[in-house]
Amino acid sequence: MFNHIEWKKPNKWHLGFSAKNATMNERIITILFFTGFTALCAQIAFTVPWTPVPYTFQTFAVLATGVYLRRNDAFTSGCLYLLLGGIGAPVFAEGGDALFSEGTLIGSGGYLLAFPFASAIVAEGLDRSRKNGIAEIKSQLICWCIAMIPVYIIGTLWLASSYDVEFTQAYEWGVAPFLIWDAFKILIMAGITIQYWSYSNK
């Protein structure tokens, strides 16, 4: 299993994880792995007084899922993560084990629901690079730039509704404090995938 992955060359691991000839078992294992990785990174979290939304490494895992898996598998991994939290597994930030509270989506639920889409958007850019055998800089940059948009929009709308505040207040809580935090992670990951990764099987 995973014999087609060049383990001694980390810059080519993504080619094996997203390979079209990967078996169903291999795809299931990678989907489960990145679901678990997202849950693990969600536990690296800390709260601050100026926002009810905790800082976490959750989005790093969400973006990494899109980096390594092909689009549909990345989306599936995100959906599985939500399903596990929805049935009570402690996979959300700080051991959160509920997607709903008193029949209503939790305050940060909008961000969580957008995660599968963010992973799939990143994966689209990487899939194009893998298909053409070179770093498709334009497509990757486009996907990196728009990946967090659904997270911010859906998350902010729901945060405003959940706390019964204006959209601008929700933006100040759920987006503004995280722009530099998320941009830093994206720049690092995009730099690696564009500058250092190989997209050729040769």
N, C-alpha and C positions, 0 to 999 in steps of 0.2 A: 504494500500500500504506500502511496506517495513516492514510488520509485522514480517518478519523472521529475522530482524536485531536486535541484542542485543545492544540497544543504550547505556546501562549503562556499556558496556564493549568495549571501543574503540579498544582494541587489537583484537577484533573479527569483527569489522565493515567490513573488507575486505572480510570476508566470505559471508556476506550478499550482498554486492555490486557485487560480482563475482559469486554468486550462480547460478547453472545450472537451478534451478527451478524459477529463477527470470522471471517475466512477461515481455513481450515486452515493455510495458509502463515504467516499472521500469528500464529496460536497456536503453531506450531512455532518460529518465530523468538523469541517471548517466552519460551517454555520453555527454549530453548537459551541465551538471554541470562541468565536467572536461574540456570541451572545454572553458567554461566561466572562469574557474579557471586559465587555461593557459593564456588566454587573460589578465586577471587581473594581474597575476604575471609578464607578459611581460611589464607592465607599471612601475614596480619597476626596473628602469634602470638608469645607469649613464655612461657617456662617459669619456674616458681618452685620453690623447694626443698620447700615443704610439700604439694605434690600432683603426681602423675605426669601429670595432665591439664593440657595447656597452656591458657592464656587465649587466646581468639581472637575475631575478629569474625564467625566462622562462623555463630553463632546469630542475629546481626543480619541476615545475608543470608537465612537460613532464614525468619525472621519477615517480612522484606520481601517474600519470594516470596509468602507468604500474603496480604500486604497488596495486592499488585498483580494477582495472577492469581486466576482463579476456582478453586474448590476442586480439581477434578479435574486442572487444569493445574498447580497448585501441587504436588500430590502427585506428578504425573508428573515434574516438574522435580527433585524430591528423589530420586526413584528413579533418574533418569538420572545424577544426581551420584554415587550409590552405584555404579551400573553402571560408570561411567568409572573410579572408583577401584578397583573390583573387577577390572578388566582391566589395571590397571597404569598408568593415567594419574596424574601427580603432582598430584592435586586436593585431597588431604587436608592437614591442618595441617602447616606446615613442609615442604611438598613430599612428604608421605607418598604413596606410590603402591601401597599394598597394603591390602586389607581383611582379608586372612587371613595368618597367619604360621604356618608349619609345620602347615597344615591347620586352624588354629583362628582364630576371629575375634579381631582385635587387641583390646587392652585397652580402647580407647575405642570399639570397634565398636558397643556397645550404644547409645551416644549417636547415632552416625551412622545406625543403622537406624531410630531414632525420628524423625529429622529430617523425612521426608516427612509423617508424621502431624502434627507440630507445624505445618508450613506449611498443611496442609489444615484444621486446626482454626481457625487464624487466618482463613483464607480464608472459612470458613463464616460467621463473624461479619460480615465485610465484604460477602459476597454478600447477606446479609439486608438490610444497609443499602442496598446498591445496588438491590435488588429493590423496596424500599419508598420509595426516593427521599429518605430522610433518614437521619441517623446513628442507627442502632438501638443506643443506648447500652448497654442491658441485654445484648443478645446479643453485642455487641462485648466488653464487659467480661468476660462469662462465658468467651468464647473466648480472650481474652488471658490470663485467669487460669489456664486449664487447658492452654494450649498446651504449656507446658514440662513438664507432669506426666509424659507418656510418656517424654520425654527423660531426666528424672531417675530415674524408676523403672527403665526398661530399662537405662539406662546404668549405674546403681549396681549392679544385680543382676549385670550382666556384668562390671563392674569387680571386684566381690567374687570372682566365680568365676575370673576371669583371673589375679588376684594371690593367690588362695587366702587371702583375709582375711575377717573377719566383715563383715556388712552395715553395721554401725555405722562400721567403719573406712573402708569404701568410701564411705559417705555423707560422712565427714569429708574425704575426698580429692576426691570428684567432685561434691558438691552444696553443702555448706556454704560453701566459698570463692567459689562462683559466684552465690549467691543475690542479693547486692546488685548485682553486675555485670550479671546478667541482668534484674533488676528495673528497673534504671536504663534499660536499652535499651527494655524493654517500656513503661515509663511515658512515655518520650519519644515513641515511635511511636504508642501509644494516644492520647496527648494530641493528636497531629497528626491522626490519622484521625477522632477524635471532634469536635475543636474547629474544625479549619481546613479539612477536606476538604468538597468539595461532592458530593452524591449525586444531584443532579438534572441531567438532560440539557438542561433549559431554560436 
